[in-house]
C-alpha cells in the first residue's frame, strides 16, 4: 500500500505529515476489475515495451486507438516527458504509430501538474479502443457517514468537476441512499437513468450498468467507485470511460488479489514502501533524531517535545499497537538507513503493546545492526519493569528516561 500524506496540526501549531494508507490502482487495473464484473468498458490492451508488444498490437483491431501512459497522476494529456516527448495521452488510427508512441513513453518520466518536479517513471501504457462519445454523465457510489451507509450520486453533467456542479447547479445532483444488503430496486435504477437523461433503450442499459457497479462495490469492499464520465456513444452504448476506485484497508485480508496490485514503485520515498510491508507508518523529515513511537498522537507529541528541547525530528515512525519484535528490528533498519539520523529516541506507551516485546526488539536490532548512534528509550505501561531489566542487562549503552521530557532532553543532549 502506498501513503496519502495528510497534514495534521498539533497544539503548538507545528504541522507534521501523518500517513494514511490508501490502495492505489492504475487506470488499466481499475478497468480490468470493472470488466471482471461485467461492467461495459472500452476494449484495451497493456504494453510494457517487451517483445510481446508487437503481437499484442497486431491482433488488436480498432478503427482508432487511445494510447495512455499509466501513472498515478492526473493531467497526463498535457504532460511532458523528460526526453522532450509531449503528451501522455495520444489518439491515432495508425496501428504502427501505437508502438512508436509507446516506446517514447515507457522508460521515461512523465511530468504533469500533479507529479513531483522530476515526474513519474512510466512502466506501462494502456492502448484502448477509441469511442465516439455523444454525451457524458457522472455516477458515484460511496460510503457516506451522514447516511450511515452507501449512497449513489448521479449527475447528467459528467466530465466536469463534480464539486463545481454541486455548487453552481445543485439541481443537477441526485443522491440516493442504498441498502448494503440488497440490490438496487429496478424502479430506483430506472429513475436514476432517466435523471441522467438517457432515452429509449439506453435507459435500461444504464440501469443494468449501475446495478453491476453496485455489485462490484459490495463484492470488493470498496468505499468509493467514481465513474466520470459514464458515457453514451453514437451506437447507443453506455460505457464507463474513466473509473476511480477506493477500497477499505480493513478488508485487505478478504481482498488479497486486489491489494496485491498496489502500485508502490511510484512512492516518493522507498523507505515508506518498505515500512508499509511491515505495517509500519513512516514519513521522512529534515532533522537528525530518529523517532520510534507507537501511536500517531504520541508520535506528534514526541516530535513537539524534541523541538521544544532544541532538537529536530528526522522522521515520523509509528509502529502501532500490535507490534512484534521483527517489526521493531525493521523499524531500526529503516531509521539507521537515513544518514541524517545521528541519534534515536524510542517512546512507547504499553497499553496494547507489551513493553518487553519492544525491549527485546530494541536489544536484538541494536546488536544486529551494531548501532553506533546514541539511543534513548522511554517505556511506560504493560510489563515496563521487565522491559527495563531487559535493557539494563543487555550490556548496551542504552540511556533510559523517566518521562517524555527527560527522554527528549537526553536525546538532544546526546547529539551535542
N, C-alpha and C positions, 0 to 999 in steps of 0.2 A: 504494500500500500504506500501511497505517497502521502505528502503533508500539505495541507492548506494552512498557511500561517495566518493566524488571526490575532490582531493587536489587542492586548489587554492592558488596561491602566491600573497600576497599583495605587495604594492610598497616598503614596508620595508623588504620584503623577509621573512616575518613570514608566515609559512604555516598553514592554517586552513582547516578544512573539511566542505565543503558546501554540504548539502543534495540535491540529485537529485532523484526524485521519480521514481521508476520503479515497475511494477507489476511482481511478481514472481509466477510462477506456477510450481508445482511438475510434475515429468515426467508423472504420470498417468493422471493428469489433462490435460496436453497438448495432450496426446494420445486420451483422451476422446473427446476433441474438434475436433481433426482430424477425428475421427470416425464419429462424427455427420455430417460432411461434405462429407462423403463417401470415404475419403482417406484410402487406404489399409494399415492396421497396423497389428501387432501381436495381437491375441486374448489375453485378460488379465483380471485379477480379482484383487481386492484390499482387503487386510486383515488388520484388526486393533486389533487383539488379543481379539475379542469379541466371544461370544458363537456361533455366526453365521459362524465363520471361517471354522469350520469342515465341515459344509454342503456345503459351497462355494467350497471348495477344492474337496469334494466328487463328485460334479456334474461337475467339470471342467476336462474333459478328454483330456490329452495331452500325446504324447509319451515321451516328455521331457519338463521340466519346467525351466524357468529362474526366480529366486527369488531375487528381488532387493529392498533394503532399500530406502525409499523415503525421501530424504533431498535435500536442495538446495545447493549442492556442488558436485564437480567432484572428481574423484579418489576413488569412493566408493568401487570398486572391491579390491583395495589394502589397504583399511582402516581397522582399528581395533576398536572394541567396548570397552567401559570402563569396561565391565565384562570379558574381555580377549578373547572374540569370534572374530575370524579373518574373514574379508571379508564382505562387504556389498552387494556383488553380488555372487550368487551361482547357479550352474546348477545341476539338479537332475532328474532322471527318476522315482524316488521312491515317490509316492504320499504322503505317511505317513511322509516322511522326509521334505516335504514342510512346514507342521505345526511346526515341530521341529525347522527348520531354522528360521521361522517367530518368534517363541517365544523367540529365543535367540537374536533377533534384536529389536523388539518393546519394548519400555520402557527403552532402553539403549542408550547411547550416542555414535555415530559413529564419529571417529576421522580420518580425511584424511588430505592431504596436503593443502586442500582448506578450512578447518574448523578452528574455534578457537582451542586453545590447549585443551580445555575441551570437544570439539566435539559438535555435534548437536543431540538433542534428536530425536529418530525415533518413530513416532506415527503410521506410516502406511507402509505396504510392498506391492509392486506390484508383482504379480505372472503372468508371461506371457508364451505363447506357444513358445518354442524354435524353431527356424527355421534354416535350412541349407543354409547359405549364400554362394553363389558361386562367387559373385562379389559385390564390394561396390563403389558407386558413390556419388557425392556431389551435392546438389541443395540448392539454397538460393534465396528467393525473398525479397527485401528490398527497402525502400525508400532511394533514393540517391540524395544528393544535387547537385552533378555535372550534373546529367541527369534531374534534376528538376522533379523527379517522380520515380515510381517503376522501378527496373531493376531485371532481372533474372541472376543469376550467376551459372554456371554449370561447373563441372569437373569430368572426369572419374576416378580421383584419390581420391576416397572417403575414409572415415575412417581415414583420416590423418589431420594434421594441415594445414588448407587451406592457411594460410599466408605463410607457408613454400613452399607449392606447387606453389603459385603465384610467389614467389621469385626465386625458383630454376628451375621450369619448367613452365614459363608463357604461353607456347603454350597449356597447359592442362587446361587453364581457358577460359571460354567463357562468355561474358557479353552481355545481350540482353535488351535494353530499352523496356519498356512495356507501353501500353496505359491504363491509370487508368479507362477509361470509357468503354473499350471494352474487350471481352475475347481475349486470345492469339490466333492469327491466327493458323489454323491447320498446315500450312506449317512451321511455326516457331517451333511449338511443335515437329513435326517430325524431323526437323533439329537438335533441341537440343537433342532429344532422341538418334539420330544416333551419335551425338558428344559424348554422354555418353557411346557409344559403345554397345548399346542394339542391338540385332539382331532379325530377324524374327518377330513373333507375339509380342515379348516383346517391340518392338518399339512403337506399338500402345498402349500397356498397359502403358508404361512410359509416352507417350503423354497425356493420359487420367488422369494420376495421377498428372501431372504438372498443367493441367487445373483446377482440383479440388483444388489443393493447392492455385492457384491464386484466385479462387472464395472465398475460406476461408480467404485469405489475405485481400481482399477488404471488405468482409462481417463483419469481426470482428475488423476493423480499426487497423490492425497490422502494425507495422513499420518494422518487420523482421520475416520471417519464415525460419529457417535453418534446413535442413534435412541432417544429416550426421551420418550414411550413408543412402542414398536411395539405397536399396539393391535388387539384383536379387537372387532368390532362386533356388535350384535344381529342383523345379517344375515350373520354369518359371514365378513365381510371382514377382511383383515389389512392394516392401514394404518400407514404411517409418519407419525405425527401431528406430531412435532417433531424437527427434524434439526439437528445441528451438524456442519459440515464444516470441516476444516483442510487446507491444501494445502502442498506442498513448494515453497518460494520458488525453489529452484534449477531448477524446471521451468517457470518463467514464460515462457521462450521457446517452449515447446510449448503452453502453455495461455493464449494471449493473450486469447481470448474470455472466459475465466473471470476472469483478473486485471484485465481492463478493467471488470469490475463492482465493483471495490473501492470501498467506501464511505469517502470522505475528508472529506465535509462535516461529519462528527461529531468530527473531530480537535479536541482542546482548543487546539492552537496551530497556526494556519495556516502558520507557518514550518516546522513539521515536515512538513506536506503538501508544501510547495514543495521542501523539501530532498529528500524521497523521490523526486520526479520526476527528480532529477539523480543518484540513487544516493548521496545523502549522508545520514549519520545525524546528526540534530540534536536536542538537548534543551536548552531554555532553563533557566537558573539565575538566581540572585539577585545575582550580582556585577557587576563593571564591566570585567573583562578578557576580551575575546573570544578564544576558543581555536580554532585550526585545526590539526588533528593528523591523522596517518594511523595508524590502528590504535587499538582500544579500550583496550588496556593502556597504550599510550603516552599516550593522552588522559587517562586517570586519573592516571598518574604526573605529567603536566604540571599537572593541577589541584591535585594534592597539593603540588607544589613551589611553585606560586603562593601557596597558603595558608601554606606554611612561611616564605615571604618577606613575609608580611603582607598579601597581596592576596586578592581573591575572584574566582573564575572566573564569567564571565557565561553560559557555555554549555558544552555538550559538542558538538563538531562533528568527526566522523570522516569524512575524505574517502576513506578506503580505499586499497588498494594500486594499483589501476589508474586513478588519477585523471588526467583530461585538463585542458587549460588552461581550457576552458569551465566545468568543474566548479569549478575554483579561483575563477573570476570569480563564479560563482553563490554560492559559499560566502562570499565577501567581501560580496556584496549582502545576504545573509541576516544576517551579522554586523552590518553597519553599519545595518541597518534597526531594530536594537534601540537605542532611545535611551539605555539604561543603559550601553552599551558606550563606554568612554572611552579604550580602548587595545586593541591586538590583538597577540597572541603567536602566531606560526606556529612549530610544532615538528614537523619532518618528518625521519624516518629513511628514506633512499632505499635500500631493499632491492629491492623490485619497482619502486616508483615512481622515476622519473627526477627528480632534484633540479632539473635545468634546466627541466623542464616546470613544476614548482612555481614556480620563479623567474620564468619568463615569464608565468605566470598572475598572480602577485602584482603584477608591474610593470604588466601590462595592466589589471588590476582597479583598482589604485591610481590610475592616470591617468584611467580612465573614470569612476570614482566621485568623483574629486577628493578622495581620502581626506584628512581633516583631523584624524585622531587618531593618536597615536604608534603606530608599527608596529615590532615587534621580531621578527627572523627568525633561527631556528636551524635549519640544514640540515646533515645528515651523510649519507654514503653515495654512491650512484651519481651520477657527474658533479657532485660537490659543488663542485669548483674552478670548473667552467664556470658553475655556478649563482651562485657568489659574485661572479664577474665580471659577470654579467648584472645583479645587484642593485647592484653598485658603479658600473656605467656607466649606470644608469637615470636618474641625476640626482635621484632621490627621497630624502627624508630617512628612509631605512630604516636602523634600527640592527641590526647583525648580532651574533650571540652565539657564543662559543666552545663552550659546552656548555649543558645544560638549566638548571642552577642560575644560570649567568650570564644566560641569557635571561629567567628568571623575575624575577631581581633587577632587570634593566633595565626590564622591563615594569612592575613595581610602582613603581620609582623614577620612571619617566616620568609617572606619574599624580600624583606628589607634587611 
